Amino acid sequence: MEDSVDRHLVRWRGKAPYDERVEGVVTRMQFLVKHLKQFKEAALAQVGMQDFEFETLHRLVAAGGSATPSKLAAEMLLSPAGMTGRLDTLERSGLVRRVRGADDRRRVDVELTPKGRELWTEAMAIRGRVESELVSVLDAGEQQTLDALLKRLLVQAESHR
């Protein structure tokens, strides 16, 4: 069975100095990440969301439904202005609300609304089905082996930070 990376390797054979096995592994990982991103974006489009909206709601759910804008910005590697723009969009859509602190009126928390949680839950279910469908080509043992191998690669990559 041939894939696009096999054709890529043939095109470059003898033209560039690289190890074909390494090139195959790395290029397949890159292509899979691109495909997965496209699948997930299409899944989000089914519920009328964009990736930035989902990721912001996802962080809020992980934080228990509420967080400060500065905490969200730091976690998402965004500038304060960038976070403000995202929150403005989500607030206009009714997915989040800003709440002033009772003890300190200068403090603002961002809270997930029931509508925001419902939309996030629907998007998570669709994304989960998309991910499961992709991985389902492998049996349980193969999935476990692949997970272990990818973990080893990630640990290696993270150790060089």
DAJOPE-V178448 format. One record per pair of residues at least 12 apart in sequence whose ideal C-beta (glycine too) atoms are under 6 Angstrom apart, sorted by the first residue. I is the first residue (numbers start at 1). J is the second residue. D is the distance in whole Angstrom. If there is no record, write none. Layout:
[[I/J/D] [I/J/D]]
This chain:
[[5/24/6] [5/27/5] [5/28/5] [39/130/5] [40/127/5] [43/126/4] [43/127/5] [43/130/5] [44/123/6] [46/126/6] [47/119/6] [47/122/5] [47/123/5] [49/123/6] [52/86/6] [54/123/5] [56/86/5] [57/116/6] [57/120/4] [59/72/6] [59/75/6] [60/112/5] [61/120/6] [65/112/5] [66/109/5] [66/111/5] [67/110/6] [68/109/6] [69/83/5] [69/110/6] [87/110/6] [94/113/6] [94/115/5] [95/113/6] [95/116/4] [96/110/5] [96/112/6] [96/116/6] [97/111/5] [97/113/6] [98/110/6] [99/111/6]]
